[in-house]
Amino acid sequence: MRSWWVGLAVTIAAPAAAQLHVTGHIAAGDGGWDLLSVDPVAQRVYIARTDGVTAIDLRSGKATDEIVPLQRGHAALVIPGTHDVLATSGENNTAVLFDGLSGKVRATIPTGTKPDAAAYDPATRTVWVMNPGSGDITVVDPAAGKAVATVAVGGSLELGAADGRGRLYVNVEDRNEVAVIDTRARKVLSRFPLKGCDGPTGIA
């Protein structure tokens, strides 16, 4: 990038790339894993695994391999302002809401088919569980520990990202598009294609 002022050329260098390196290892059980989240207050990480949620204490480095059991876990989402975690269990079409410190289950919540990713919406204080098997989203009230709505979207839904102002953006993997959802009205507002994309997954 070049800037001109009073006939002088100034070259602005691009910032140096971050130098990343491994600082340590934490032993935990073997097996597949998917999505994770962090409780910044308790300093704990929760990882959705094939057969349960692994909890890691970042202060001690100690891992608890199965703080709660799951059947093909996909997401482990910390609910902001609490120590509760909502985890999706893809093979039995449920979401499990539990205390992340003790592992005590607060509620087992029916979802759509093959629940996968989950996203927290600050505007409505609800959790949105993407169900790629049924092409819909289960809306969960974590305070009440129950599902409060189902939003039909269509397609194989992947991750969702909320903007904090009442919009949720969801990747529709098999249609190569993003669906834009009004989280207050609980309906799809629009869709836009991701030209050149094949099977979009991550979104932020």
Order of alpha helices (4+ residues) and beta strands (2+ residues): beta-beta-beta-beta-beta-beta-beta-beta-beta-beta-beta-beta-beta-beta-beta-beta-beta-beta
